[in-house]
Amino acid sequence: MTQLLPKKSLIAVTVLVALFSAACVKQDAPGVGIVKFDSSAIFGITPKEKPVVPDFEVPDLTSDDLPPLDFTERVLPKVDEGPCPEALLTAFPKKSATPQVFGTPTAGLYKWKRKTLAIKDAAATPPIKSFPFALEGRAVRRIVTEGDHQFTFEMLAPDPFINGDTVITSFLVNTNPTLFVDRRVDSRTIGVVNIPGTDVRVADPSDAPGVFITAIEVQDASGTRVSSFAPVQPMLVLPLEGGIVRTGQTFRSVGIDAATGTAVMNDGVTGRTSRVDACGEIVEGYVVTLHQTLSSDLDPADPAGAAAGTALNQETREVTYTFATQYGALPIAESLSIGDINSDEVAALGKWELGALTPTALPDSLK
């Protein structure tokens, strides 16, 4: 599952990522540039009380002593950090990732690793802030079975850009194996043009299989909603055509929030299985990469560019999730990049991975 706006305006995502994660420069006085970075740009969410704008602002990063990210004053509790050893080179996962999703995730408080986080603000000194490796907490909760092939769950993660806020990503998993059409169109030659073969698969659009994000909400430490993104139709982040993950598949999905007008377009690619070192235990999952464009990334002052999908940043957003299908599509890794940290004045990149496969019990406040 998990953007750039004022301090109290925050996705993956899951992701969805969760975890699930555009820029503008404002002038307070002549010759003084202040860039604000709001994580809502990452997750494609816009505060409901504000109109949709073609850019976004971000948390103030001009201070040299930005406090570390922690859970001391937030709803999501701090995890017992403990050691985080590396897995042996000969270690293998207890269960391999499967093309089909089996079971549902286990509810609880999981240990996660923040492997890297870097935020660029060209108006600040230094212009790039890097945050070191740290252990964080994420919660999986409210697992609800909605039929023989559908279930939902939520993942809570710390907002990487606003200390004290929590990102809540709601996932829908539909493993419907039924396909109306499932056939192969062989390659052929028309004149001198070679046309490659293609697979044609058509599922019931009212019961489409896949892993979807149904909502991304940001809450502050008191549990008050800061912002939200709730697409009218669930936003696809991992296809499951015929109930199966198909490596190498490309797809496009769109999420539109009717309340705010925010739109997110994903050009996705389903990758191969990948392994995560969860502090000594190897866990495997399928990777999916999403190249995202948000409506807030497009410049309405350039109609030709907006129509072509040209973004304000040199790159838009790359978001990846890794889903452990053998554990109910549990997200086990997430990464994001916004813009080009070498070229764009405001940019960010980060990577997070599961730190322990076995969770601790959820506190009553999170159930």
VOKOL-646078 format. One record per residue (C-alpha): x, y, z; residue in three letters. Coordinates in Angstrom, 3 decimals, padded with zeros to 6 digits, m for minus. Layout:
BEGIN
+----------+----------+----------+------+
!       xx !       yy !       zz ! rest !
+----------+----------+----------+------+
!        X !        Y !        Z !  ALA !
...
+----------+----------+----------+------+
REM end
This chain:
BEGIN
+----------+----------+----------+------+
!       xx !       yy !       zz ! rest !
+----------+----------+----------+------+
!  000.000 !  000.000 !  000.000 !  MET !
!  000.623 !  004.550 !  001.835 !  THR !
!  002.232 !  013.263 ! m001.625 !  GLN !
!  003.327 !  016.839 ! m001.132 !  LEU !
!  000.670 !  019.397 !  000.875 !  LEU !
!  000.402 !  021.458 !  004.199 !  PRO !
!  001.213 !  019.713 !  007.440 !  LYS !
! m002.206 !  018.271 !  008.049 !  LYS !
! m002.858 !  017.108 !  004.474 !  SER !
! m001.370 !  013.751 !  003.673 !  LEU !
! m000.868 !  006.679 ! m000.271 !  ILE !
!  000.087 !  002.544 ! m000.634 !  ALA !
! m001.684 !  001.558 ! m002.028 !  VAL !
! m000.993 ! m001.497 ! m000.601 !  THR !
! m001.333 ! m000.775 ! m001.307 !  VAL !
! m002.363 ! m001.297 ! m000.581 !  LEU !
!  000.271 ! m000.303 ! m000.222 !  VAL !
! m000.749 !  000.006 !  002.019 !  ALA !
!  001.190 !  000.521 !  001.280 !  LEU !
! m000.071 !  002.265 ! m001.654 !  PHE !
!  002.990 !  006.751 ! m001.453 !  SER !
!  003.566 !  016.398 ! m007.678 !  ALA !
!  005.107 !  019.417 ! m006.246 !  ALA !
!  004.824 !  023.248 ! m006.135 !  CYS !
!  006.937 !  026.100 ! m004.811 !  VAL !
!  005.334 !  028.993 ! m002.968 !  LYS !
!  006.951 !  032.335 ! m002.259 !  GLN !
!  006.373 !  033.905 !  001.180 !  ASP !
!  008.509 !  036.925 !  000.300 !  ALA !
!  010.587 !  037.965 ! m002.695 !  PRO !
!  013.701 !  035.840 ! m002.914 !  GLY !
!  012.565 !  033.398 ! m000.227 !  VAL !
!  011.419 !  029.967 ! m001.465 !  GLY !
!  009.611 !  027.560 !  000.838 !  ILE !
!  008.648 !  024.075 ! m000.322 !  VAL !
!  006.109 !  022.090 !  001.685 !  LYS !
!  005.837 !  018.336 !  001.260 !  PHE !
!  002.514 !  016.578 !  001.964 !  ASP !
!  002.348 !  012.822 !  001.857 !  SER !
! m001.159 !  012.913 !  000.410 !  SER !
!  000.473 !  013.329 ! m002.996 !  ALA !
!  002.115 !  009.953 ! m002.610 !  ILE !
! m001.047 !  008.096 ! m001.868 !  PHE !
! m003.244 !  010.109 ! m004.204 !  GLY !
! m005.472 !  011.560 ! m001.516 !  ILE !
! m006.824 !  015.046 ! m001.179 !  THR !
! m008.387 !  016.564 !  001.968 !  PRO !
! m012.146 !  016.666 !  001.563 !  LYS !
! m012.362 !  020.205 !  002.877 !  GLU !
! m010.054 !  021.537 !  000.147 !  LYS !
! m010.664 !  021.908 ! m003.597 !  PRO !
! m008.684 !  019.800 ! m006.028 !  VAL !
! m005.678 !  021.721 ! m007.312 !  VAL !
! m003.213 !  020.855 ! m010.063 !  PRO !
! m000.273 !  020.657 ! m007.678 !  ASP !
!  000.397 !  019.929 ! m004.063 !  PHE !
!  002.313 !  021.254 ! m001.114 !  GLU !
!  004.357 !  019.323 !  001.341 !  VAL !
!  005.443 !  018.846 !  005.446 !  PRO !
!  007.857 !  021.691 !  006.136 !  ASP !
!  011.353 !  020.229 !  005.806 !  LEU !
!  013.374 !  023.410 !  006.206 !  THR !
!  014.386 !  022.499 !  009.763 !  SER !
!  017.745 !  020.787 !  010.175 !  ASP !
!  016.547 !  018.880 !  013.218 !  ASP !
!  013.470 !  017.107 !  011.831 !  LEU !
!  012.328 !  014.753 !  014.617 !  PRO !
!  012.685 !  011.025 !  013.983 !  PRO !
!  009.663 !  008.989 !  012.986 !  LEU !
!  008.267 !  007.042 !  015.914 !  ASP !
!  005.038 !  005.896 !  017.523 !  PHE !
!  005.267 !  007.628 !  020.897 !  THR !
!  002.174 !  009.769 !  020.369 !  GLU !
!  000.083 !  007.970 !  017.810 !  ARG !
! m002.737 !  005.480 !  017.603 !  VAL !
! m000.462 !  002.846 !  016.053 !  LEU !
!  001.692 !  001.607 !  018.983 !  PRO !
!  005.449 !  001.204 !  018.998 !  LYS !
!  006.704 ! m002.299 !  018.280 !  VAL !
!  009.191 ! m004.168 !  020.414 !  ASP !
!  012.199 ! m003.531 !  018.213 !  GLU !
!  014.531 ! m006.239 !  019.440 !  GLY !
!  017.275 ! m007.518 !  017.140 !  PRO !
!  017.004 ! m007.692 !  013.360 !  CYS !
!  019.515 ! m010.324 !  012.214 !  PRO !
!  020.165 ! m011.142 !  008.584 !  GLU !
!  018.964 ! m014.457 !  007.224 !  ALA !
!  021.506 ! m017.114 !  006.393 !  LEU !
!  022.540 ! m017.336 !  002.763 !  LEU !
!  021.160 ! m020.882 !  002.754 !  THR !
!  017.756 ! m019.864 !  004.156 !  ALA !
!  014.597 ! m020.566 !  002.168 !  PHE !
!  010.990 ! m019.556 !  002.812 !  PRO !
!  008.829 ! m021.921 !  004.839 !  LYS !
!  006.125 ! m021.491 !  002.206 !  LYS !
!  006.679 ! m020.469 ! m001.398 !  SER !
!  004.478 ! m017.842 ! m003.022 !  ALA !
!  001.630 ! m019.480 ! m004.939 !  THR !
! m000.091 ! m018.345 ! m008.158 !  PRO !
! m003.383 ! m018.527 ! m006.249 !  GLN !
! m004.233 ! m016.679 ! m003.041 !  VAL !
! m004.728 ! m019.044 ! m000.115 !  PHE !
! m006.419 ! m018.115 !  003.149 !  GLY !
! m006.532 ! m014.626 !  004.609 !  THR !
! m003.876 ! m012.523 !  006.362 !  PRO !
! m003.388 ! m012.934 !  010.098 !  THR !
! m004.539 ! m009.930 !  012.104 !  ALA !
! m002.000 ! m008.387 !  014.442 !  GLY !
!  000.792 ! m005.895 !  014.918 !  LEU !
!  003.696 ! m006.638 !  012.570 !  TYR !
!  007.289 ! m005.510 !  012.743 !  LYS !
!  008.448 ! m003.745 !  009.563 !  TRP !
!  011.820 ! m002.404 !  008.436 !  LYS !
!  012.262 !  001.057 !  006.999 !  ARG !
!  015.212 !  000.261 !  004.768 !  LYS !
!  015.620 !  003.714 !  003.263 !  THR !
!  013.851 !  007.055 !  003.093 !  LEU !
!  015.149 !  010.177 !  001.343 !  ALA !
!  013.291 !  013.447 !  000.814 !  ILE !
!  014.509 !  016.250 ! m001.427 !  LYS !
!  013.620 !  019.888 ! m000.820 !  ASP !
!  015.742 !  022.162 ! m003.001 !  ALA !
!  014.858 !  025.186 ! m000.843 !  ALA !
!  016.200 !  023.592 !  002.342 !  ALA !
!  019.693 !  023.093 !  003.711 !  THR !
!  020.754 !  020.391 !  003.141 !  PRO !
!  018.528 !  019.866 !  000.093 !  PRO !
!  018.279 !  016.104 !  000.631 !  ILE !
!  017.492 !  014.501 !  003.988 !  LYS !
!  018.124 !  010.791 !  004.407 !  SER !
!  016.592 !  008.782 !  007.223 !  PHE !
!  018.443 !  005.666 !  008.376 !  PRO !
!  017.295 !  002.089 !  008.796 !  PHE !
!  014.644 !  001.734 !  011.506 !  ALA !
!  012.111 ! m000.778 !  012.770 !  LEU !
!  008.500 !  000.344 !  012.640 !  GLU !
!  005.103 ! m001.133 !  013.342 !  GLY !
!  002.255 ! m001.904 !  010.941 !  ARG !
! m001.102 ! m003.378 !  011.835 !  ALA !
! m003.372 ! m005.710 !  009.878 !  VAL !
! m006.950 ! m005.686 !  011.100 !  ARG !
! m010.668 ! m006.009 !  010.271 !  ARG !
! m010.387 ! m009.085 !  008.095 !  ILE !
! m013.887 ! m009.728 !  006.760 !  VAL !
! m014.881 ! m012.661 !  004.523 !  THR !
! m017.528 ! m011.558 !  002.024 !  GLU !
! m018.146 ! m014.816 !  000.157 !  GLY !
! m016.380 ! m017.939 ! m000.990 !  ASP !
! m013.828 ! m015.921 ! m002.991 !  HIS !
! m013.805 ! m012.400 ! m001.529 !  GLN !
! m012.430 ! m010.840 !  001.630 !  PHE !
! m011.286 ! m007.433 !  002.839 !  THR !
! m008.706 ! m006.193 !  005.321 !  PHE !
! m006.985 ! m003.003 !  006.437 !  GLU !
! m003.292 ! m002.204 !  006.882 !  MET !
! m002.154 !  000.644 !  009.142 !  LEU !
!  001.271 !  002.199 !  008.541 !  ALA !
!  003.067 !  005.299 !  009.835 !  PRO !
!  002.943 !  008.262 !  007.479 !  ASP !
!  006.557 !  008.597 !  006.284 !  PRO !
!  006.259 !  012.379 !  005.869 !  PHE !
!  004.141 !  013.626 !  008.773 !  ILE !
!  005.295 !  012.413 !  012.157 !  ASN !
!  002.325 !  011.198 !  014.225 !  GLY !
! m000.089 !  010.497 !  011.352 !  ASP !
! m001.194 !  007.011 !  010.317 !  THR !
! m002.079 !  005.817 !  006.804 !  VAL !
! m004.917 !  003.254 !  006.667 !  ILE !
! m005.154 !  001.335 !  003.384 !  THR !
! m008.213 ! m000.850 !  002.759 !  SER !
! m007.733 ! m003.865 !  000.480 !  PHE !
! m010.255 ! m006.074 ! m001.327 !  LEU !
! m009.105 ! m009.503 ! m002.531 !  VAL !
! m011.271 ! m011.331 ! m005.086 !  ASN !
! m010.005 ! m014.780 ! m006.139 !  THR !
! m012.901 ! m015.560 ! m008.507 !  ASN !
! m011.573 ! m018.333 ! m010.806 !  PRO !
! m014.346 ! m018.027 ! m013.409 !  THR !
! m013.501 ! m016.697 ! m016.862 !  LEU !
! m016.105 ! m016.154 ! m019.574 !  PHE !
! m013.382 ! m016.294 ! m022.236 !  VAL !
! m009.944 ! m017.895 ! m021.879 !  ASP !
! m008.219 ! m018.634 ! m025.160 !  ARG !
! m005.012 ! m018.098 ! m027.045 !  ARG !
! m004.890 ! m016.155 ! m030.317 !  VAL !
! m001.962 ! m017.554 ! m032.285 !  ASP !
!  000.618 ! m015.350 ! m033.935 !  SER !
!  000.042 ! m014.634 ! m037.600 !  ARG !
!  001.440 ! m012.712 ! m040.548 !  THR !
! m000.577 ! m010.159 ! m042.471 !  ILE !
!  001.326 ! m009.185 ! m045.593 !  GLY !
!  004.840 ! m008.587 ! m044.302 !  VAL !
!  003.744 ! m007.702 ! m040.760 !  VAL !
!  004.205 ! m010.285 ! m038.005 !  ASN !
!  001.516 ! m010.065 ! m035.327 !  ILE !
!  002.437 ! m011.807 ! m032.067 !  PRO !
!  000.054 ! m014.163 ! m030.317 !  GLY !
! m002.040 ! m012.910 ! m027.427 !  THR !
! m004.037 ! m014.366 ! m024.555 !  ASP !
! m007.671 ! m013.288 ! m024.371 !  VAL !
! m009.283 ! m013.540 ! m020.945 !  ARG !
! m012.612 ! m012.023 ! m020.006 !  VAL !
! m014.026 ! m012.168 ! m016.464 !  ALA !
! m017.376 ! m011.093 ! m015.061 !  ASP !
! m016.978 ! m007.301 ! m014.676 !  PRO !
! m019.336 ! m007.341 ! m011.686 !  SER !
! m017.151 ! m009.949 ! m009.943 !  ASP !
! m013.705 ! m009.140 ! m011.316 !  ALA !
! m010.797 ! m010.990 ! m009.680 !  PRO !
! m007.732 ! m009.219 ! m008.315 !  GLY !
! m006.267 ! m007.343 ! m005.377 !  VAL !
! m007.823 ! m003.885 ! m005.117 !  PHE !
! m007.450 ! m000.770 ! m002.991 !  ILE !
! m010.844 !  000.486 ! m001.862 !  THR !
! m009.755 !  003.409 !  000.320 !  ALA !
! m006.738 !  005.240 !  001.732 !  ILE !
! m007.344 !  007.341 !  004.821 !  GLU !
! m004.944 !  009.371 !  006.942 !  VAL !
! m005.569 !  009.928 !  010.643 !  GLN !
! m003.652 !  012.042 !  013.128 !  ASP !
! m002.474 !  010.869 !  016.560 !  ALA !
! m005.923 !  011.490 !  018.055 !  SER !
! m007.628 !  009.340 !  015.424 !  GLY !
! m009.131 !  012.309 !  013.566 !  THR !
! m009.347 !  011.967 !  009.787 !  ARG !
! m006.906 !  014.247 !  008.033 !  VAL !
! m007.605 !  013.225 !  004.437 !  SER !
! m008.990 !  010.350 !  002.395 !  SER !
! m009.107 !  008.814 ! m001.046 !  PHE !
! m012.114 !  006.565 ! m001.711 !  ALA !
! m012.444 !  005.553 ! m005.384 !  PRO !
! m015.962 !  004.998 ! m006.686 !  VAL !
! m014.870 !  001.601 ! m008.000 !  GLN !
! m012.111 ! m000.429 ! m006.301 !  PRO !
! m008.708 !  000.369 ! m007.833 !  MET !
! m006.902 ! m002.692 ! m009.195 !  LEU !
! m003.290 ! m003.124 ! m008.021 !  VAL !
! m002.714 ! m006.828 ! m008.825 !  LEU !
! m004.710 ! m008.806 ! m011.438 !  PRO !
! m005.787 ! m012.374 ! m010.621 !  LEU !
! m007.213 ! m013.476 ! m013.961 !  GLU !
! m008.930 ! m016.780 ! m013.373 !  GLY !
! m007.832 ! m016.412 ! m009.760 !  GLY !
! m004.147 ! m016.695 ! m010.768 !  ILE !
! m001.165 ! m014.319 ! m010.655 !  VAL !
!  000.299 ! m014.210 ! m014.168 !  ARG !
!  003.920 ! m013.021 ! m014.236 !  THR !
!  004.677 ! m010.492 ! m016.954 !  GLY !
!  001.089 ! m009.302 ! m017.312 !  GLN !
!  000.576 ! m005.612 ! m018.002 !  THR !
! m002.589 ! m003.789 ! m017.015 !  PHE !
! m004.109 ! m000.355 ! m016.505 !  ARG !
! m006.433 !  000.727 ! m013.722 !  SER !
! m008.035 !  003.990 ! m012.634 !  VAL !
! m009.317 !  005.189 ! m009.281 !  GLY !
! m011.571 !  008.263 ! m009.061 !  ILE !
! m012.764 !  009.829 ! m005.827 !  ASP !
! m016.136 !  011.432 ! m006.531 !  ALA !
! m016.010 !  013.582 ! m003.380 !  ALA !
! m012.746 !  015.313 ! m004.239 !  THR !
! m012.369 !  014.703 ! m007.964 !  GLY !
! m008.910 !  013.185 ! m007.411 !  THR !
! m008.030 !  010.615 ! m010.073 !  ALA !
! m005.184 !  008.076 ! m010.047 !  VAL !
! m004.160 !  006.146 ! m013.170 !  MET !
! m001.921 !  003.093 ! m012.823 !  ASN !
!  000.090 !  001.423 ! m015.568 !  ASP !
!  001.032 ! m001.831 ! m013.905 !  GLY !
!  003.294 ! m004.821 ! m014.508 !  VAL !
!  003.085 ! m008.081 ! m012.566 !  THR !
!  006.583 ! m009.267 ! m011.776 !  GLY !
!  008.143 ! m012.500 ! m010.621 !  ARG !
!  008.378 ! m013.742 ! m007.075 !  THR !
!  010.741 ! m011.889 ! m004.775 !  SER !
!  012.086 ! m012.702 ! m001.327 !  ARG !
!  012.164 ! m010.465 !  001.733 !  VAL !
!  014.531 ! m010.963 !  004.649 !  ASP !
!  012.127 ! m010.475 !  007.586 !  ALA !
!  014.864 ! m010.080 !  010.218 !  CYS !
!  016.256 ! m013.561 !  009.708 !  GLY !
!  013.239 ! m015.274 !  008.153 !  GLU !
!  012.845 ! m015.415 !  004.373 !  ILE !
!  009.338 ! m014.622 !  003.098 !  VAL !
!  008.384 ! m014.808 ! m000.584 !  GLU !
!  005.773 ! m012.896 ! m002.563 !  GLY !
!  004.803 ! m011.601 ! m006.004 !  TYR !
!  005.942 ! m008.104 ! m006.955 !  VAL !
!  003.725 ! m005.663 ! m008.817 !  VAL !
!  004.990 ! m002.296 ! m010.103 !  THR !
!  002.649 !  000.641 ! m010.662 !  LEU !
!  003.603 !  003.708 ! m012.689 !  HIS !
!  001.132 !  006.263 ! m011.355 !  GLN !
! m000.195 !  009.555 ! m012.621 !  THR !
! m002.415 !  011.678 ! m010.380 !  LEU !
! m004.728 !  014.406 ! m011.602 !  SER !
! m002.749 !  016.737 ! m009.322 !  SER !
!  000.405 !  015.920 ! m011.299 !  ASP !
! m000.946 !  017.386 ! m014.532 !  LEU !
! m000.562 !  021.054 ! m015.399 !  ASP !
! m003.867 !  022.552 ! m016.657 !  PRO !
! m001.908 !  025.576 ! m017.918 !  ALA !
! m000.477 !  023.254 ! m020.554 !  ASP !
! m003.551 !  021.680 ! m022.216 !  PRO !
! m001.433 !  019.733 ! m024.705 !  ALA !
!  000.746 !  018.324 ! m021.951 !  GLY !
! m002.216 !  017.489 ! m019.723 !  ALA !
! m003.954 !  015.711 ! m022.588 !  ALA !
! m000.806 !  013.686 ! m023.221 !  ALA !
! m000.452 !  012.835 ! m019.537 !  GLY !
!  002.738 !  014.877 ! m019.111 !  THR !
!  003.453 !  015.301 ! m015.400 !  ALA !
!  004.965 !  018.239 ! m013.557 !  LEU !
!  007.733 !  016.018 ! m012.203 !  ASN !
!  010.262 !  014.596 ! m014.647 !  GLN !
!  008.991 !  011.214 ! m013.542 !  GLU !
!  005.613 !  010.705 ! m011.953 !  THR !
!  005.399 !  007.979 ! m009.334 !  ARG !
!  006.632 !  004.434 ! m009.154 !  GLU !
!  004.965 !  002.346 ! m006.463 !  VAL !
!  005.663 ! m001.331 ! m005.855 !  THR !
!  003.942 ! m003.856 ! m003.626 !  TYR !
!  004.963 ! m007.403 ! m002.814 !  THR !
!  002.054 ! m009.679 ! m001.863 !  PHE !
!  002.578 ! m013.004 ! m000.099 !  ALA !
! m000.176 ! m014.960 ! m001.825 !  THR !
!  000.384 ! m018.018 !  000.370 !  GLN !
! m000.565 ! m015.872 !  003.392 !  TYR !
! m003.763 ! m014.359 !  002.042 !  GLY !
! m002.132 ! m011.630 ! m000.111 !  ALA !
! m000.412 ! m010.133 !  002.931 !  LEU !
!  001.697 ! m007.130 !  001.818 !  PRO !
!  005.332 ! m007.828 !  002.750 !  ILE !
!  007.197 ! m005.042 !  000.944 !  ALA !
!  006.479 ! m001.599 ! m000.447 !  GLU !
!  008.473 !  001.103 ! m002.186 !  SER !
!  007.789 !  004.449 ! m003.787 !  LEU !
!  009.531 !  007.152 ! m005.728 !  SER !
!  008.184 !  010.573 ! m006.568 !  ILE !
!  009.922 !  012.493 ! m009.282 !  GLY !
!  013.650 !  012.301 ! m009.949 !  ASP !
!  015.611 !  012.994 ! m006.778 !  ILE !
!  018.574 !  014.128 ! m008.895 !  ASN !
!  016.619 !  016.584 ! m011.043 !  SER !
!  013.283 !  017.580 ! m009.484 !  ASP !
!  013.235 !  020.307 ! m006.844 !  GLU !
!  010.909 !  018.244 ! m004.673 !  VAL !
!  011.137 !  014.462 ! m004.739 !  ALA !
!  011.173 !  011.433 ! m002.460 !  ALA !
!  011.991 !  007.763 ! m002.425 !  LEU !
!  011.568 !  005.086 !  000.192 !  GLY !
!  011.562 !  001.326 !  000.732 !  LYS !
!  009.971 ! m000.764 !  003.472 !  TRP !
!  009.922 ! m004.520 !  004.129 !  GLU !
!  008.357 ! m006.951 !  006.558 !  LEU !
!  010.440 ! m007.453 !  009.694 !  GLY !
!  008.661 ! m010.456 !  011.222 !  ALA !
!  006.113 ! m012.861 !  009.774 !  LEU !
!  004.479 ! m013.626 !  013.142 !  THR !
!  002.568 ! m010.641 !  014.560 !  PRO !
!  001.768 ! m009.757 !  018.143 !  THR !
! m001.830 ! m009.289 !  019.299 !  ALA !
! m003.624 ! m006.102 !  018.300 !  LEU !
! m004.367 ! m003.680 !  021.128 !  PRO !
! m008.075 ! m003.143 !  021.756 !  ASP !
! m007.825 !  000.417 !  020.395 !  SER !
! m006.982 ! m000.911 !  016.926 !  LEU !
! m009.427 ! m003.789 !  016.617 !  LYS !
+----------+----------+----------+------+
REM end
